[in-house]
Amino acid sequence: MTEVRTAIVVGGGIAGPVAALALRRAGIAATVYEAYPSTADGIGGTLALAPNGVAALRTVGADEAVTAIATPITRMAMAVGGKHMEMPGLADVPPLQLVHRSDLYRVLHDRAVAGGVTIEYGKRLLDTQESATGITARFADGSTASADILVGADGIRSTVRRLIDPEAPGPHFTGLLGFEAVARHEVEAGPGTMTFAFGKGGYYLYWPEPGGGTRWGVNLPQERPISLTEARAVPSADWMRTLRAAYADDDPGRDLMSTSSADELQVVGSLQIMPRVRHWHRGRMVLVGDSAHAPSNSSGQGASLAIESAVQLARCLRDITDVPAAYAAFERLRRGRVERVAARAARINQAKAPGAVARVLMPLLMKTAMNPEKTIGPEQRYVIDWDAPVTADPALS
C-alpha cells in the first residue's frame, strides 16, 4: 500500500540497521548514513536484550545471529546489606541476553548488508531540505542524499531531533558514571545468574563469565556529567583506586574490584536519559530509538525498545500511504509504552545511590523486584505482529 519507496536512515548503531531491514521488508529501499568512519569496535559496555527485543529482531531475521554472540541470563538475584535473595522470574519467556554493544553493532551491520542495505560511513548530517515530493540530506563532507523520507536513528544527541524541533530537550545526566570489567574472583553464583547488589558505596551488578571470572558493572555516583573522552582521559589506575575505595566494605564488591586489572577497566561514561520528547516527527522526518526515547539503563529495555520502534515504524509506512498519518500512527503505537518503561526505570534509579534516600526507597524496589508479573511481564511478553495491518484511524489501532 505504501507510496514511500526510498528512505534515508541517519545513524548506524542499533535502531538504524534494524529500521533499514524492516523498511526493506515493507518494500522501501533504505540507505544508512553513519557519522563515524567505521563500526564502533570496542566502544561501549555490555547491554541487555529483553525477550521482546529479541522477538522484534526475529522480524528482520537477526535474532539468531545476535543470540549466538550473547550470554543468556536465566536467574536473577538481589544482594542488600549482605543478604542475598533470588528474584522470581517469568517462566514463560526466554532469558535475557547480554551482549557487548560493539558486537551487537557489528552483527546488525553484517545482517543489514547481507539483507541488501547500503551503509555509508563518515556521513555526519548537517541539515535537510524538504520539497513536495521528498527530502534531501546534506552532510559535513559536502555530499547530499535524497529520498522520500528521512529516519533519525542518530541516538541520544540526535541531529535529526534538533532539525525537527530546535527547542527539543537534550539528554539529562542521571548522576551516575558507568564502569565495567572482568574480575579474577569467582562468585558463589551459578552460571547464567545476574546479581544486583546495593552496597554502601553504591549500586553494582555482576555475573559469572562463561569463560571464567566474574564480569561486573558499577554505577558510581558523580557530581557532574563528563564526556566519554574526558572520562577516558583519566588514567584507568586512578579510576580503579576510586572504585576500590568506594567498595572496600562491600562483599563481594571488594574482591571484584581488587582482582580486576586497571588496564582492562572499561569506562562506559556518564549515564544519561532522554526526557520526554514532544515532537517525534515533522514533515518527512521521524525519530526512532534513543533519539526519541532513551530510558535509563535501569530499565533493561533501552536497546529492545529501539529495535521495536524501528520495526513498528516500517509497519506504519507499509500500510498508511500518507506520511504524516503514518508517523502519527507510529507515535500512537509507541509513546505510551516507552514512557511507561522510562517511568519504571526512573523509580529504580532513585534507589541506586547510597545513603538515606536509597534506604527509604529500597522497600519499593524490593516490592517491584518480587512482583515481575505486574512490572516486567507486560514489557517482556510484548511481540509485534508484523502481518497485522496498521490503520490511521486511532479507533481501529
Backbone hydrogen bonds in HBPLUS format (Angstrom, degrees):
<---DONOR---> <-ACCEPTOR-->    atom                        ^
c    i                          cat <-CA-CA->   ^        H-A-AA   ^      H-
h    n   atom  resd res      DA  || num        DHA   H-A  angle D-A-AA Bond
n    s   type  num  typ     dist DA aas  dist angle  dist       angle   num
A0029-ALA N   A0005-ARG O   2.86 MM  24  6.11 152.6  1.94 152.9 144.5     1
A0148-ASP N   A0006-THR O   3.22 MM 142  5.27 135.2  2.43 105.8 117.0     2
A0007-ALA N   A0029-ALA O   2.83 MM  22  6.17 139.4  2.00 155.7 156.3     3
A0031-THR N   A0007-ALA O   3.11 MM  24  6.52 155.9  2.17 161.5 164.7     4
A0008-ILE N   A0149-ILE O   3.02 MM 141  6.34 160.4  2.06 144.1 149.5     5
A0151-VAL N   A0008-ILE O   2.71 MM 143  6.09 165.9  1.73 167.3 172.3     6
A0009-VAL N   A0031-THR O   2.90 MM  22  5.95 166.0  1.92 160.6 157.2     7
A0033-TYR N   A0009-VAL O   2.80 MM  24  6.12 158.4  1.84 165.8 169.5     8
A0010-VAL N   A0151-VAL O   2.84 MM 141  6.11 169.0  1.85 173.0 176.0     9
A0153-ALA N   A0010-VAL O   2.77 MM 143  5.43 143.2  1.90 145.1 157.2    10
A0011-GLY N   A0033-TYR O   2.84 MM  22  5.81 160.9  1.88 139.3 145.7    11
A0019-ALA N   A0015-ALA O   2.79 MM   4  5.84 157.6  1.84 151.7 158.5    12
A0020-ALA N   A0016-GLY O   2.95 MM   4  6.21 160.0  1.99 154.9 160.5    13
A0021-LEU N   A0017-PRO O   2.99 MM   4  6.21 158.3  2.04 146.8 152.0    14
A0022-ALA N   A0018-VAL O   2.89 MM   4  6.10 164.0  1.91 153.1 157.8    15
A0023-LEU N   A0019-ALA O   2.80 MM   4  5.94 157.4  1.85 150.9 157.6    16
A0024-ARG N   A0020-ALA O   3.00 MM   4  6.16 156.0  2.05 143.1 149.5    17
A0025-ARG N   A0021-LEU O   3.03 MM   4  6.33 153.1  2.10 144.7 152.0    18
A0026-ALA N   A0022-ALA O   2.99 MM   4  6.28 135.7  2.19 138.1 150.6    19
A0026-ALA N   A0023-LEU O   2.96 MM   3  4.88 123.7  2.29  92.4 108.0    20
A0028-ILE N   A0023-LEU O   2.79 MM   5  5.04 162.7  1.82 142.8 140.1    21
A0027-GLY N   A0024-ARG O   2.96 MM   3  5.02 160.7  2.00 106.0 111.0    22
A0032-VAL N   A0118-THR O   2.90 MM  86  6.26 158.9  1.94 164.6 166.5    23
A0120-GLU N   A0032-VAL O   2.84 MM  88  6.19 168.0  1.85 164.0 164.8    24
A0034-GLU N   A0120-GLU O   2.85 MM  86  6.12 169.1  1.86 166.1 169.8    25
A0123-LYS N   A0034-GLU O   2.82 MM  89  5.43 171.0  1.83 140.9 138.2    26
A0122-GLY N   A0036-TYR O   2.95 MM  86  4.92 155.4  2.01 117.5 116.7    27
A0041-ASP N   A0039-THR O   2.96 MM   2  5.76 137.5  2.15 103.4  91.5    28
A0043-ILE N   A0040-ALA O   3.29 MM   3  5.47 169.8  2.31 122.7 123.4    29
A0101-ARG N   A0045-GLY O   2.94 MM  56  5.90 172.8  1.95 158.0 159.3    30
A0047-LEU N   A0099-VAL O   2.90 MM  52  5.62 171.7  1.91 153.4 154.3    31
A0099-VAL N   A0047-LEU O   2.97 MM  52  5.62 164.3  2.00 161.5 166.7    32
A0049-LEU N   A0097-GLN O   2.73 MM  48  5.06 156.4  1.79 150.9 159.1    33
A0097-GLN N   A0049-LEU O   3.00 MM  48  5.06 166.5  2.01 144.8 149.0    34
A0053-GLY N   A0050-ALA O   2.89 MM   3  5.24 127.7  2.17 109.3 123.6    35
A0054-VAL N   A0050-ALA O   3.10 MM   4  6.51 156.7  2.16 157.0 164.1    36
A0055-ALA N   A0051-PRO O   2.91 MM   4  6.12 153.9  1.98 145.8 153.5    37
A0056-ALA N   A0052-ASN O   3.07 MM   4  6.26 148.0  2.17 136.5 144.2    38
A0057-LEU N   A0053-GLY O   3.00 MM   4  6.32 148.0  2.10 143.6 152.6    39
A0058-ARG N   A0054-VAL O   3.06 MM   4  6.37 137.4  2.24 141.6 152.8    40
A0058-ARG N   A0055-ALA O   3.17 MM   3  5.11 127.9  2.45  91.8 105.3    41
A0059-THR N   A0056-ALA O   3.11 MM   3  5.39 139.8  2.28 102.9 113.3    42
A0060-VAL N   A0057-LEU O   3.06 MM   3  5.53 139.8  2.23 108.8 118.5    43
A0062-ALA N   A0057-LEU O   3.01 MM   5  5.16 170.1  2.02 141.8 138.8    44
A0061-GLY N   A0058-ARG O   3.16 MM   3  4.82 163.9  2.18  98.9 103.2    45
A0066-VAL N   A0062-ALA O   3.23 MM   4  6.35 151.1  2.32 146.6 154.0    46
A0067-THR N   A0063-ASP O   2.95 MM   4  6.17 172.6  1.96 158.3 160.1    47
A0068-ALA N   A0064-GLU O   3.05 MM   4  6.00 138.4  2.23 138.8 148.8    48
A0069-ILE N   A0066-VAL O   3.08 MM   3  5.61 151.0  2.16 112.8 120.4    49
A0070-ALA N   A0067-THR O   3.28 MM   3  4.88 162.1  2.32  97.0 102.1    50
A0071-THR N   A0098-LEU O   2.82 MM  27  4.98 154.3  1.88 139.8 148.2    51
A0098-LEU N   A0071-THR O   2.91 MM  27  4.98 167.4  1.93 133.5 137.8    52
A0073-ILE N   A0096-LEU O   2.77 MM  23  5.12 159.9  1.81 151.3 154.9    53
A0074-THR N   A0192-GLY O   2.85 MM 118  5.24 130.7  2.09 127.1 142.0    54
A0075-ARG N   A0192-GLY O   3.08 MM 117  6.21 158.1  2.13 154.8 150.0    55
A0194-MET N   A0075-ARG O   2.99 MM 119  6.41 160.3  2.03 150.2 151.0    56
A0087-MET N   A0076-MET O   2.80 MM  11  5.48 169.1  1.81 141.7 144.3    57
A0077-ALA N   A0194-MET O   2.85 MM 117  6.24 150.7  1.93 153.6 157.9    58
A0196-PHE N   A0077-ALA O   2.88 MM 119  6.25 162.4  1.91 147.8 149.5    59
A0078-MET N   A0085-MET O   2.82 MM   7  5.41 158.3  1.86 155.1 162.2    60
A0085-MET N   A0078-MET O   2.89 MM   7  5.41 150.0  1.98 151.4 161.1    61
A0079-ALA N   A0196-PHE O   2.83 MM 117  6.10 161.5  1.86 147.6 148.9    62
A0198-PHE N   A0079-ALA O   2.87 MM 119  6.23 157.7  1.92 168.1 174.6    63
A0080-VAL N   A0083-LYS O   2.91 MM   3  5.31 152.6  1.99 151.1 153.4    64
A0083-LYS N   A0080-VAL O   3.01 MM   3  5.31 164.1  2.04 116.0 119.1    65
A0103-ASP N   A0100-HIS O   3.00 MM   3  5.26 120.7  2.36 104.5 119.8    66
A0104-LEU N   A0100-HIS O   2.96 MM   4  6.29 154.3  2.02 157.3 165.6    67
A0105-TYR N   A0101-ARG O   2.94 MM   4  6.27 160.2  1.98 154.7 159.9    68
A0106-ARG N   A0102-SER O   3.04 MM   4  6.25 159.0  2.09 141.9 147.1    69
A0107-VAL N   A0103-ASP O   2.98 MM   4  6.23 163.3  2.01 151.1 154.9    70
A0108-LEU N   A0104-LEU O   2.95 MM   4  6.10 169.3  1.96 157.2 160.1    71
A0109-HIS N   A0105-TYR O   2.85 MM   4  5.99 153.8  1.92 148.2 156.3    72
A0110-ASP N   A0106-ARG O   2.91 MM   4  6.14 165.0  1.93 151.6 155.1    73
A0111-ARG N   A0107-VAL O   2.90 MM   4  6.10 157.4  1.95 148.5 155.1    74
A0112-ALA N   A0108-LEU O   2.90 MM   4  6.00 155.2  1.97 144.0 150.7    75
A0113-VAL N   A0109-HIS O   2.97 MM   4  6.22 166.5  1.99 155.9 159.1    76
A0114-ALA N   A0110-ASP O   2.93 MM   4  6.08 162.0  1.97 146.2 151.8    77
A0115-GLY N   A0111-ARG O   2.94 MM   4  6.09 133.5  2.16 135.9 148.4    78
A0115-GLY N   A0112-ALA O   3.03 MM   3  4.96 125.7  2.33  92.3 107.3    79
A0117-VAL N   A0112-ALA O   2.92 MM   5  5.25 162.6  1.95 149.3 144.0    80
A0116-GLY N   A0113-VAL O   3.02 MM   3  5.22 161.9  2.05 111.0 113.8    81
A0140-ALA N   A0124-ARG O   2.78 MM  16  5.42 149.1  1.87 150.1 160.3    82
A0126-LEU N   A0138-ARG O   2.82 MM  12  5.73 164.8  1.84 163.3 160.9    83
A0138-ARG N   A0127-ASP O   2.91 MM  11  5.52 166.9  1.92 164.0 161.2    84
A0129-GLN N   A0136-THR O   2.86 MM   7  5.22 146.6  1.98 146.2 156.2    85
A0136-THR N   A0129-GLN O   2.84 MM   7  5.22 159.0  1.89 147.0 154.2    86
A0131-SER N   A0134-GLY O   2.85 MM   3  5.34 164.1  1.87 159.2 156.2    87
A0135-ILE N   A0147-ALA O   2.85 MM  12  5.65 159.7  1.89 166.4 170.1    88
A0147-ALA N   A0135-ILE O   2.99 MM  12  5.65 153.8  2.06 157.0 165.5    89
A0137-ALA N   A0145-ALA O   2.71 MM   8  5.25 161.3  1.74 161.4 165.8    90
A0145-ALA N   A0137-ALA O   2.98 MM   8  5.25 143.9  2.12 142.2 150.4    91
A0139-PHE N   A0143-SER O   2.93 MM   4  5.50 176.7  1.93 164.1 163.8    92
A0142-GLY N   A0139-PHE O   3.01 MM   3  5.60 158.2  2.05 121.8 124.5    93
A0150-LEU N   A0284-ARG O   2.99 MM 134  6.19 163.0  2.02 155.3 152.9    94
A0286-VAL N   A0150-LEU O   3.13 MM 136  6.61 140.2  2.30 154.5 165.5    95
A0152-GLY N   A0286-VAL O   2.67 MM 134  5.93 177.0  1.67 167.6 168.7    96
A0288-VAL N   A0152-GLY O   3.00 MM 136  6.10 159.2  2.04 151.0 146.4    97
A0163-LEU N   A0159-THR O   3.00 MM   4  6.35 147.3  2.11 146.7 156.6    98
A0164-ILE N   A0160-VAL O   2.90 MM   4  6.15 150.7  1.99 151.3 158.9    99
A0165-ASP N   A0161-ARG O   2.95 MM   4  6.15 159.3  1.99 146.9 152.8   100
A0168-ALA N   A0165-ASP O   2.88 MM   3  5.24 161.7  1.92 124.5 124.7   101
A0172-HIS N   A0273-ILE O   2.71 MM 101  5.35 166.2  1.73 165.0 167.6   102
A0273-ILE N   A0172-HIS O   2.91 MM 101  5.35 156.8  1.96 149.4 155.2   103
A0174-THR N   A0271-LEU O   2.97 MM  97  5.83 164.2  2.00 167.5 163.8   104
A0222-GLN N   A0175-GLY O   2.92 MM  47  5.25 160.2  1.96 128.9 131.5   105
A0271-LEU N   A0176-LEU O   2.94 MM  95  5.67 174.2  1.94 154.4 155.7   106
A0177-LEU N   A0220-LEU O   2.80 MM  43  5.07 152.3  1.88 137.1 146.3   107
A0220-LEU N   A0177-LEU O   2.85 MM  43  5.07 156.2  1.91 155.3 147.2   108
A0178-GLY N   A0269-GLY O   2.93 MM  91  5.29 176.5  1.93 137.7 137.0   109
A0268-VAL N   A0178-GLY O   2.91 MM  90  4.94 138.0  2.09 123.5 132.1   110
A0269-GLY N   A0178-GLY O   3.36 MM  91  5.29 147.2  2.47 139.5 132.0   111
A0179-PHE N   A0218-VAL O   2.99 MM  39  5.22 147.2  2.10 147.1 153.7   112
A0218-VAL N   A0179-PHE O   2.95 MM  39  5.22 159.0  1.99 137.7 143.7   113
A0180-GLU N   A0266-GLN O   2.83 MM  86  4.94 141.3  1.98 143.2 151.4   114
A0266-GLN N   A0180-GLU O   2.69 MM  86  4.94 169.2  1.70 171.6 168.5   115
A0181-ALA N   A0216-TRP O   3.12 MM  35  5.72 154.3  2.19 154.1 159.8   116
A0216-TRP N   A0181-ALA O   2.90 MM  35  5.72 166.0  1.92 165.4 169.0   117
A0183-ALA N   A0214-THR O   2.71 MM  31  5.10 167.4  1.72 151.1 147.5   118
A0214-THR N   A0183-ALA O   2.99 MM  31  5.10 155.6  2.05 135.8 143.4   119
A0184-ARG N   A0259-THR O   3.12 MM  75  5.38 158.4  2.17 122.1 127.8   120
A0193-THR N   A0190-GLY O   3.18 MM   3  5.72 129.2  2.46 146.4 143.1   121
A0195-THR N   A0206-TYR O   2.90 MM  11  5.45 168.7  1.92 162.8 166.5   122
A0206-TYR N   A0195-THR O   3.05 MM  11  5.45 147.4  2.16 143.0 153.1   123
A0197-ALA N   A0204-TYR O   2.75 MM   7  5.29 160.6  1.78 163.3 168.3   124
A0204-TYR N   A0197-ALA O   2.96 MM   7  5.29 161.9  2.00 152.2 154.8   125
A0199-GLY N   A0202-GLY O   3.01 MM   3  5.26 149.0  2.10 151.7 146.7   126
A0202-GLY N   A0199-GLY O   3.27 MM   3  5.26 151.0  2.36  98.3 106.7   127
A0219-ASN N   A0203-TYR O   3.31 MM  16  5.89 177.9  2.31 153.5 153.6   128
A0205-LEU N   A0217-GLY O   2.96 MM  12  5.42 155.8  2.02 153.0 159.9   129
A0217-GLY N   A0205-LEU O   2.92 MM  12  5.42 157.4  1.97 149.3 153.8   130
A0207-TRP N   A0215-ARG O   2.96 MM   8  5.59 148.7  2.06 153.7 163.4   131
A0215-ARG N   A0207-TRP O   2.95 MM   8  5.59 144.5  2.08 173.2 163.7   132
A0209-GLU N   A0213-GLY O   2.97 MM   4  5.55 169.0  1.99 134.1 137.6   133
A0212-GLY N   A0209-GLU O   3.03 MM   3  5.15 167.1  2.05 114.1 117.3   134
A0231-ALA N   A0227-SER O   2.89 MM   4  6.20 164.3  1.92 154.4 158.8   135
A0232-ARG N   A0228-LEU O   2.95 MM   4  6.07 155.5  2.01 146.9 153.0   136
A0233-ALA N   A0229-THR O   3.04 MM   4  6.14 120.0  2.41 133.8 148.6   137
A0233-ALA N   A0230-GLU O   3.10 MM   3  5.06 140.4  2.26  95.3 107.2   138
A0234-VAL N   A0231-ALA O   3.35 MM   3  5.64 149.2  2.45 100.9 108.8   139
A0238-ASP N   A0235-PRO O   2.92 MM   3  5.36 130.6  2.17 108.9 121.6   140
A0239-TRP N   A0235-PRO O   3.27 MM   4  6.75 156.5  2.33 152.0 158.1   141
A0240-MET N   A0236-SER O   2.87 MM   4  6.11 159.6  1.91 151.2 157.4   142
A0241-ARG N   A0237-ALA O   3.02 MM   4  6.21 150.9  2.11 140.4 147.4   143
A0242-THR N   A0238-ASP O   3.10 MM   4  6.40 156.1  2.16 146.6 152.9   144
A0243-LEU N   A0239-TRP O   2.92 MM   4  6.25 158.3  1.97 153.2 159.1   145
A0244-ARG N   A0240-MET O   2.86 MM   4  6.03 163.2  1.89 151.8 156.4   146
A0245-ALA N   A0241-ARG O   2.99 MM   4  6.12 153.2  2.07 144.0 151.0   147
A0246-ALA N   A0242-THR O   2.98 MM   4  6.17 154.5  2.05 144.7 151.9   148
A0247-TYR N   A0243-LEU O   3.05 MM   4  6.21 147.3  2.16 149.1 156.5   149
A0250-ASP N   A0247-TYR O   3.18 MM   3  5.23 167.9  2.20 109.6 112.6   150
A0254-ARG N   A0250-ASP O   2.79 MM   4  5.40 163.5  1.82 136.3 139.4   151
A0255-ASP N   A0252-PRO O   2.98 MM   3  5.37 113.7  2.44 108.5 123.7   152
A0256-LEU N   A0252-PRO O   2.90 MM   4  6.12 157.3  1.95 161.3 168.8   153
A0257-MET N   A0253-GLY O   2.99 MM   4  6.14 167.7  2.00 155.2 157.2   154
A0258-SER N   A0254-ARG O   3.03 MM   4  6.14 163.1  2.06 146.8 152.2   155
A0259-THR N   A0255-ASP O   3.15 MM   4  6.04 139.7  2.32 137.7 144.9   156
A0260-SER N   A0257-MET O   3.27 MM   3  5.36 164.2  2.30 109.5 110.5   157
A0264-GLU N   A0261-SER O   3.07 MM   3  5.40 147.0  2.18 106.1 115.4   158
A0265-LEU N   A0262-ALA O   3.18 MM   3  5.16 166.8  2.20 105.9 109.6   159
A0274-MET N   A0294-ALA O   3.00 MM  20  5.05 159.1  2.05 134.7 139.9   160
A0287-LEU N   A0280-TRP O   2.88 MM   7  5.38 140.8  2.03 159.4 168.4   161
A0282-ARG N   A0285-MET O   3.03 MM   3  5.42 155.1  2.09 139.7 145.8   162
A0285-MET N   A0282-ARG O   2.95 MM   3  5.42 165.3  1.97 141.4 141.3   163
A0292-ALA N   A0289-GLY O   2.95 MM   3  5.80 155.0  2.01 126.4 132.2   164
A0293-HIS N   A0289-GLY O   2.93 MM   4  5.98 167.5  1.94 149.0 152.9   165
A0299-SER N   A0296-SER O   3.00 MM   3  5.85 167.4  2.02 122.6 126.1   166
A0300-GLY N   A0297-ASN O   3.17 MM   3  5.57 145.3  2.30 108.0 116.2   167
A0305-LEU N   A0301-GLN O   2.78 MM   4  5.82 164.6  1.80 164.5 166.6   168
A0306-ALA N   A0302-GLY O   3.15 MM   4  6.35 152.5  2.23 142.3 149.9   169
A0307-ILE N   A0303-ALA O   3.02 MM   4  6.30 154.7  2.09 149.2 155.5   170
A0308-GLU N   A0304-SER O   2.92 MM   4  6.18 163.1  1.95 150.6 155.4   171
A0309-SER N   A0305-LEU O   2.93 MM   4  6.10 164.5  1.96 149.0 152.9   172
A0310-ALA N   A0306-ALA O   3.12 MM   4  6.32 154.6  2.19 143.3 149.7   173
A0311-VAL N   A0307-ILE O   3.18 MM   4  6.49 156.2  2.24 150.7 156.1   174
A0312-GLN N   A0308-GLU O   2.88 MM   4  6.16 165.2  1.91 158.6 163.2   175
A0313-LEU N   A0309-SER O   2.92 MM   4  6.02 157.2  1.97 150.5 155.7   176
A0314-ALA N   A0310-ALA O   3.42 MM   4  6.62 157.4  2.47 137.8 142.7   177
A0315-ARG N   A0311-VAL O   3.15 MM   4  6.52 154.2  2.22 149.1 156.1   178
A0316-CYS N   A0312-GLN O   3.06 MM   4  6.35 161.8  2.10 152.6 156.5   179
A0317-LEU N   A0313-LEU O   3.03 MM   4  6.30 161.4  2.06 154.3 159.1   180
A0318-ARG N   A0314-ALA O   2.91 MM   4  6.00 138.4  2.09 142.2 153.8   181
A0319-ASP N   A0315-ARG O   3.15 MM   4  6.37 148.8  2.25 148.7 155.0   182
A0320-ILE N   A0316-CYS O   2.98 MM   4  5.86 145.5  2.10 151.0 158.2   183
A0326-ALA N   A0322-ASP O   2.86 MM   4  6.09 149.7  1.95 152.9 162.8   184
A0326-ALA N   A0323-VAL O   3.06 MM   3  5.00 116.1  2.48  96.5 112.4   185
A0327-TYR N   A0323-VAL O   2.91 MM   4  6.19 161.5  1.95 160.9 165.5   186
A0328-ALA N   A0324-PRO O   2.93 MM   4  6.13 153.9  2.00 143.7 151.1   187
A0329-ALA N   A0325-ALA O   2.98 MM   4  6.18 153.8  2.05 143.9 150.5   188
A0330-PHE N   A0326-ALA O   2.97 MM   4  6.21 154.2  2.04 146.0 153.3   189
A0331-GLU N   A0327-TYR O   2.97 MM   4  6.27 164.3  2.00 152.9 155.9   190
A0332-ARG N   A0328-ALA O   2.97 MM   4  6.14 154.7  2.04 143.1 150.7   191
A0333-LEU N   A0329-ALA O   2.96 MM   4  6.19 147.9  2.06 146.2 154.2   192
A0334-ARG N   A0330-PHE O   3.08 MM   4  6.28 139.8  2.25 145.6 156.5   193
A0334-ARG N   A0331-GLU O   3.17 MM   3  5.13 127.2  2.46  93.5 107.1   194
A0335-ARG N   A0331-GLU O   2.87 MM   4  5.53 171.3  1.87 152.8 155.8   195
A0338-VAL N   A0334-ARG O   3.09 MM   4  6.27 172.2  2.10 171.6 172.8   196
A0339-GLU N   A0335-ARG O   3.02 MM   4  6.07 158.8  2.06 155.8 161.8   197
A0340-ARG N   A0336-GLY O   3.09 MM   4  6.20 146.3  2.21 142.9 151.0   198
A0341-VAL N   A0337-ARG O   3.20 MM   4  6.50 159.4  2.24 151.2 156.2   199
A0342-ALA N   A0338-VAL O   3.00 MM   4  6.20 159.3  2.05 144.3 150.2   200
A0343-ALA N   A0339-GLU O   3.04 MM   4  6.13 152.1  2.12 139.4 146.1   201
A0344-ARG N   A0340-ARG O   3.12 MM   4  6.40 156.8  2.18 146.5 152.1   202
A0345-ALA N   A0341-VAL O   3.03 MM   4  6.32 162.3  2.07 154.0 158.5   203
A0346-ALA N   A0342-ALA O   2.97 MM   4  6.17 151.0  2.06 145.3 153.2   204
A0347-ARG N   A0343-ALA O   3.25 MM   4  6.54 150.3  2.35 144.9 151.0   205
A0348-ILE N   A0344-ARG O   3.25 MM   4  6.62 152.8  2.33 145.7 152.8   206
A0349-ASN N   A0345-ALA O   2.91 MM   4  6.17 156.7  1.97 152.8 159.3   207
A0351-ALA N   A0348-ILE O   2.94 MM   3  5.50 148.0  2.05 115.6 124.8   208
A0352-LYS N   A0349-ASN O   3.02 MM   3  5.22 164.9  2.05 111.3 116.0   209
A0359-ARG N   A0355-GLY O   3.22 MM   4  6.57 154.5  2.29 146.9 154.4   210
A0360-VAL N   A0356-ALA O   3.04 MM   4  6.31 151.5  2.12 151.6 158.8   211
A0361-LEU N   A0357-VAL O   3.01 MM   4  6.27 154.1  2.08 149.0 156.4   212
A0362-MET N   A0358-ALA O   2.85 MM   4  5.83 124.9  2.16 145.1 158.6   213
A0364-LEU N   A0361-LEU O   3.05 MM   3  5.44 122.0  2.40 108.9 122.9   214
A0365-LEU N   A0361-LEU O   3.12 MM   4  6.48 157.7  2.17 152.7 159.6   215
A0366-MET N   A0362-MET O   2.83 MM   4  6.07 160.2  1.86 160.8 166.4   216
A0367-LYS N   A0363-PRO O   2.93 MM   4  6.12 158.1  1.98 145.5 151.2   217
A0368-THR N   A0364-LEU O   3.00 MM   4  6.26 153.3  2.07 145.7 152.9   218
A0369-ALA N   A0365-LEU O   2.86 MM   4  6.10 163.2  1.89 153.0 157.5   219
A0370-MET N   A0366-MET O   2.93 MM   4  6.05 150.1  2.02 149.0 156.4   220
A0371-ASN N   A0368-THR O   3.23 MM   3  5.38 163.1  2.26 106.4 111.0   221
A0374-LYS N   A0371-ASN O   3.19 MM   3  5.82 135.5  2.40 114.2 123.0   222
A0375-THR N   A0371-ASN O   3.27 MM   4  6.51 157.5  2.33 148.9 155.6   223
A0376-ILE N   A0372-PRO O   3.05 MM   4  5.19 114.7  2.49 118.8 135.4   224
A0377-GLY N   A0372-PRO O   2.81 MM   5  5.88 136.6  1.99 172.1 166.5   225
A0380-GLN N   A0376-ILE O   2.88 MM   4  6.00 171.0  1.88 165.4 166.0   226
A0381-ARG N   A0377-GLY O   3.07 MM   4  6.03 151.2  2.15 156.6 162.6   227
A0388-ALA N   A0385-ASP O   3.19 MM   3  5.55 149.2  2.29 108.5 117.1   228
A0396-LEU N   A0393-ASP O   2.92 MM   3  5.49 154.3  1.99 119.0 126.9   229
A0397-SER N   A0394-PRO O   3.37 MM   3  5.25 157.1  2.43  98.7 105.2   230
